[in-house]
Amino acid sequence: MRCYLVGGAVRDALLGLPVKDRDWVVVGATPEQMLAQGFRPVGKDFPVFLHPETQEEYALARTERKTGRGYTGFAFHAAPEVTLEDDLARRDLTINAMARDQEGRLIDPFGGQRDLAARRLRHVGPAFAEDPVRILRVARFAARFADFSVAPETMALMRTMVIDGEVDYLVAERVWQELARGLMEAAPSRMIRVLRDCGALARILPELDRLFGVPQPPQHHPEIDTGEHVLQVIDRAAATAQPLAVRWACLLHDLGKGDTPAERLPHHYGHEAHSARRAREVSERFKVPAECRELAELVAREHGVIARVAELRPATVVKVLERCDALRRPARFEQVLAACACDRQGRPGFEQRDDAPAARWRAALAAARAVDAGRIARECADRAQIPARIHAARVAAVSAAL
């Protein structure tokens, strides 16, 4: 029985990056032997165990055989005679198919170290084409390792997989899991570019794919192309270390521009309502967490008016604050402002512009929240007039503050 450190821990150590998670492959063992040594089983489809002390994952070496479409159509075989190379051969990329033995020796049967040096994402072998999730993983690694390129033969294989319809069998939860992880990487735009280059974006997220080539007024959008603008916005969200909900909102905020009739281009009057509907539909399709779904819809609907705060009357400002539920949920409204700042600054030459709209909204919100609604309610003889009195007091406070 031999244990080998595998995958990301080996890769990241060779790159000089911090090693966060350590995964192990066990060769020459049976599940009974693992249980006898105190390992706790956690795998559902194949034998995976937690170390009794470190809680790190130890998986029995295994092979897999394709039995159906999609990423769940596999039969796994784990047995003492399965070799380490057999196990590594089923992995996605060469940089993830390396191992170290217990003496620290590197085992690299597929040239992963060479591809690390060449800054190249290359598939291990033809079995890559059997699992469409691997397209998402390659895109996610492109977002993580911004100076790596996808090998031409790997991109060609991914395109073939899309044409063959493998991507259409991905389940929504799995797509969301990979998209969410990719959005949290340093260069999330690269994930979208890789998905688009291989044709997968049009199948997974057609609402986003069709934004590429849609023009915008150059005086407001020097990048002109709506799809390119979205990519710059999500990279701005990454550069400012925004949480996932903000990054998801940034990705979906302009989906409605794909609905603009051709005769109106490059203008997109009223696109916010269409964007909110699209953002809701996409979020529901992928079954994203409520926090992400709600913020995406809110930002899509309100980002236009948030940017024009200097033009708004105090009464309109208060209406927007109330519509966003900002008085009860100021932390979420702060996320709305963060996403809108990424929208404004995610354009060529706009990156260093100050965030004047956000400062104005914060001042307005502070003034509105300072109004003592309880006192107004107690002093109001006609209870039917309480909401109007509170609203009027907030408008007066915001007017004074701005």
Backbone hydrogen bonds, N-H to C=O, Kabsch-Sander energy under -0.5 kcal/mol:
donor,donor_aa,acceptor,acceptor_aa,energy
2,R,27,V,-2.4
4,Y,25,V,-2.4
5,L,100,R,-2.2
6,V,23,D,-2.6
7,G,98,M,-1.4
9,A,6,V,-0.9
10,V,7,G,-0.7
11,R,7,G,-2.2
12,D,8,G,-3.1
13,A,9,A,-1.7
14,L,10,V,-2.0
15,L,11,R,-1.5
16,G,13,A,-1.0
17,L,12,D,-3.1
20,K,18,P,-0.7
23,D,6,V,-0.7
23,D,21,D,-0.5
24,W,57,E,-2.3
25,V,4,Y,-2.5
26,V,59,A,-2.7
27,V,2,R,-3.0
27,V,25,V,-0.5
34,M,30,T,-1.9
35,L,31,P,-2.5
36,A,32,E,-2.1
37,Q,33,Q,-1.1
37,Q,34,M,-0.6
38,G,35,L,-1.7
39,F,34,M,-2.1
40,R,50,L,-2.1
42,V,48,V,-3.1
43,G,48,V,-1.7
48,V,46,F,-0.6
49,F,58,Y,-2.9
50,L,40,R,-2.5
51,H,56,E,-2.3
55,Q,51,H,-1.4
57,E,22,R,-0.6
58,Y,49,F,-3.1
59,A,24,W,-2.7
60,L,47,P,-2.0
61,A,26,V,-2.8
63,T,77,H,-2.4
65,R,75,A,-2.6
67,T,73,G,-2.9
68,G,73,G,-1.5
74,F,72,T,-2.0
75,A,65,R,-2.7
77,H,63,T,-2.7
79,A,61,A,-0.7
82,V,79,A,-1.8
87,D,83,T,-1.8
88,L,84,L,-2.7
89,A,85,E,-2.1
90,R,86,D,-0.5
90,R,87,D,-1.1
91,R,88,L,-1.7
94,T,122,R,-2.7
96,N,93,L,-1.6
97,A,94,T,-1.4
99,A,107,I,-2.2
100,R,5,L,-2.3
101,D,105,R,-2.0
104,G,101,D,-2.0
107,I,99,A,-3.4
108,D,106,L,-0.5
111,G,108,D,-0.8
115,D,111,G,-1.9
116,L,112,G,-2.1
117,A,113,Q,-2.0
118,A,114,R,-1.7
119,R,116,L,-1.0
120,R,115,D,-2.4
121,L,149,S,-3.0
122,R,120,R,-0.7
124,V,92,D,-2.0
128,F,125,G,-1.9
129,A,126,P,-1.5
130,E,127,A,-1.8
131,D,128,F,-1.5
134,R,131,D,-1.7
135,I,132,P,-1.4
136,L,132,P,-0.9
137,R,133,V,-2.2
138,V,134,R,-2.4
139,A,135,I,-2.1
140,R,136,L,-2.3
141,F,137,R,-2.7
142,A,138,V,-2.0
143,A,139,A,-1.4
144,R,140,R,-1.8
145,F,141,F,-3.1
146,A,144,R,-1.0
148,F,145,F,-2.1
149,S,119,R,-2.2
151,A,121,L,-2.7
154,T,151,A,-0.6
155,M,151,A,-2.4
156,A,152,P,-2.4
157,L,153,E,-1.7
158,M,154,T,-2.3
159,R,155,M,-2.2
160,T,156,A,-2.0
161,M,157,L,-2.2
162,V,158,M,-2.0
163,I,159,R,-2.4
164,D,160,T,-2.4
165,G,162,V,-1.3
166,E,161,M,-1.9
167,V,161,M,-0.5
168,D,165,G,-0.7
169,Y,166,E,-1.7
170,L,167,V,-1.8
175,V,171,V,-1.9
176,W,172,A,-2.6
177,Q,173,E,-2.1
178,E,174,R,-1.9
179,L,175,V,-2.8
180,A,176,W,-3.0
181,R,177,Q,-1.7
182,G,178,E,-2.5
183,L,179,L,-2.6
184,M,180,A,-1.1
185,E,182,G,-1.6
187,A,143,A,-1.6
190,R,187,A,-1.7
191,M,187,A,-0.6
191,M,188,P,-0.7
192,I,188,P,-1.3
193,R,189,S,-2.3
194,V,190,R,-2.4
195,L,191,M,-2.2
196,R,192,I,-2.2
197,D,193,R,-2.9
198,C,194,V,-1.8
199,G,196,R,-0.9
200,A,195,L,-1.1
201,L,195,L,-2.0
203,R,199,G,-0.5
203,R,200,A,-0.9
204,I,200,A,-2.6
205,L,201,L,-2.6
208,L,205,L,-1.2
209,D,205,L,-2.1
210,R,206,P,-2.1
211,L,208,L,-1.7
212,F,209,D,-1.3
214,V,211,L,-2.0
220,H,217,P,-1.3
221,H,217,P,-2.4
224,I,221,H,-2.0
225,D,223,E,-3.2
226,T,214,V,-2.7
227,G,211,L,-1.3
229,H,225,D,-1.9
230,V,226,T,-2.2
231,L,227,G,-1.9
232,Q,228,E,-2.1
233,V,229,H,-2.2
234,I,230,V,-2.3
235,D,231,L,-1.8
236,R,232,Q,-1.8
237,A,233,V,-2.1
238,A,234,I,-1.8
239,A,235,D,-2.6
240,T,236,R,-1.5
241,A,238,A,-1.7
242,Q,237,A,-2.6
247,R,243,P,-2.0
248,W,244,L,-2.8
249,A,245,A,-2.0
250,C,246,V,-2.3
251,L,247,R,-2.0
252,L,248,W,-1.5
253,H,249,A,-1.1
255,L,252,L,-1.6
257,K,254,D,-2.0
258,G,255,L,-1.7
259,D,256,G,-2.0
260,T,257,K,-0.8
264,R,261,P,-1.8
265,L,261,P,-0.7
265,L,262,A,-0.8
267,H,264,R,-1.8
271,H,268,H,-1.8
273,A,270,G,-0.7
274,H,270,G,-0.8
275,S,271,H,-2.8
276,A,272,E,-2.5
277,R,273,A,-1.9
278,R,274,H,-2.5
279,A,275,S,-2.9
280,R,276,A,-2.2
281,E,277,R,-2.3
282,V,278,R,-2.8
283,S,279,A,-2.3
284,E,280,R,-2.4
285,R,281,E,-2.2
286,F,282,V,-2.1
287,K,283,S,-0.5
287,K,284,E,-0.6
288,V,283,S,-2.1
292,C,289,P,-0.5
293,R,289,P,-2.4
294,E,290,A,-3.0
295,L,291,E,-1.7
296,A,292,C,-2.3
297,E,293,R,-2.0
298,L,294,E,-2.2
299,V,295,L,-2.9
300,A,296,A,-2.3
301,R,297,E,-2.0
302,E,298,L,-2.2
303,H,299,V,-2.2
306,I,302,E,-2.5
307,A,303,H,-1.5
308,R,304,G,-0.8
309,V,306,I,-1.0
311,E,308,R,-2.1
312,L,308,R,-0.5
312,L,309,V,-1.3
317,V,313,R,-2.3
318,V,314,P,-2.3
319,K,315,A,-1.9
320,V,316,T,-2.4
321,L,317,V,-2.4
322,E,318,V,-2.7
323,R,319,K,-2.7
324,C,320,V,-2.2
325,D,322,E,-1.1
326,A,321,L,-2.7
329,R,325,D,-2.2
333,F,329,R,-1.8
334,E,330,P,-1.9
335,Q,331,A,-1.3
336,V,332,R,-1.9
337,L,333,F,-2.3
338,A,334,E,-2.0
339,A,335,Q,-2.4
340,C,336,V,-2.4
341,A,337,L,-2.1
342,C,338,A,-1.9
343,D,339,A,-1.9
344,R,340,C,-2.2
345,Q,341,A,-2.7
346,G,342,C,-1.4
347,R,345,Q,-1.5
350,F,347,R,-2.3
353,R,350,F,-1.6
356,A,354,D,-1.0
359,A,355,D,-1.8
360,R,356,A,-2.0
361,W,357,P,-2.4
362,R,358,A,-2.5
363,A,359,A,-2.0
364,A,360,R,-2.1
365,L,361,W,-2.7
366,A,362,R,-2.5
367,A,363,A,-2.0
368,A,364,A,-2.5
369,R,365,L,-2.6
370,A,366,A,-1.1
371,V,368,A,-0.9
373,A,371,V,-1.5
376,I,372,D,-1.9
377,A,373,A,-2.2
378,R,374,G,-2.1
379,E,375,R,-2.0
380,C,376,I,-0.9
381,A,379,E,-0.6
383,R,381,A,-0.8
385,Q,382,D,-1.9
386,I,383,R,-1.3
389,R,385,Q,-2.5
390,I,386,I,-2.7
391,H,387,P,-2.5
392,A,388,A,-2.5
393,A,389,R,-2.3
394,R,390,I,-2.3
395,V,391,H,-2.5
396,A,392,A,-2.2
397,A,393,A,-2.4
398,V,394,R,-2.7
399,S,395,V,-2.5
400,A,396,A,-2.1
401,A,397,A,-2.1
402,L,398,V,-2.3
